[in-house]
Amino acid sequence: MSKIRLLIDEDVSMGSRLAVALRRRGYDAVAVQEIGRVGLSDEEQLYYAVQERLKEPVHRPGK
């Protein structure tokens, strides 16, 4: 069974810190801030996530 790979969106507070903490616990996680994808549309982030086989957790407070 393969592990879930996570893409942490810029809307998640402290996304880079979260990604680091998850990696320390054995998860495959990356934040958009770490890979230079800040400011791109949700559609662009989703397209990237699909191409890289990443799961983008949905977190949209107030939307």
C-alpha positions in Angstrom: 0.0 0.0 0.0 1.4 3.4 -0.9 1.5 6.3 1.4 -0.7 9.4 0.9 1.4 12.4 -0.4 0.1 15.8 0.9 0.3 19.2 -0.7 -0.3 21.9 2.0 -2.0 25.0 0.5 -1.0 28.5 1.4 -4.3 29.1 3.1 -3.2 26.8 5.9 -1.7 28.8 8.6 2.0 27.9 9.0 1.9 25.5 6.1 5.6 25.1 5.8 5.9 24.3 9.5 3.1 21.8 9.2 4.8 20.1 6.3 8.1 19.8 8.2 6.3 18.4 11.3 4.5 15.8 9.1 7.7 14.8 7.4 9.4 14.3 10.8 6.6 11.9 11.6 7.2 9.9 8.4 4.6 11.5 6.1 5.3 12.7 2.6 4.2 16.3 2.8 5.2 19.6 1.0 3.9 23.1 1.4 3.3 25.3 -1.6 5.6 27.9 0.1 8.5 25.4 -0.1 8.1 24.8 -3.8 7.5 28.3 -5.1 3.7 27.9 -5.8 2.4 30.8 -3.7 -0.3 32.9 -5.3 -1.4 30.4 -7.9 -5.1 29.7 -8.4 -6.8 26.8 -6.8 -7.1 25.2 -10.3 -3.4 25.5 -10.8 -2.6 24.0 -7.4 -5.0 21.1 -8.1 -3.5 20.4 -11.5 0.0 20.3 -10.0 -1.3 18.0 -7.2 -2.8 15.6 -9.7 0.3 15.5 -11.8 2.5 14.8 -8.8 0.0 12.4 -7.2 -0.4 14.6 -4.2 -3.5 14.9 -2.1 -4.5 18.5 -1.4 -6.4 18.6 1.9 -9.4 20.9 1.7 -9.3 23.7 4.3 -11.4 26.8 3.5 -12.4 28.6 6.7 -15.0 31.2 6.0 -15.7 30.2 2.4 
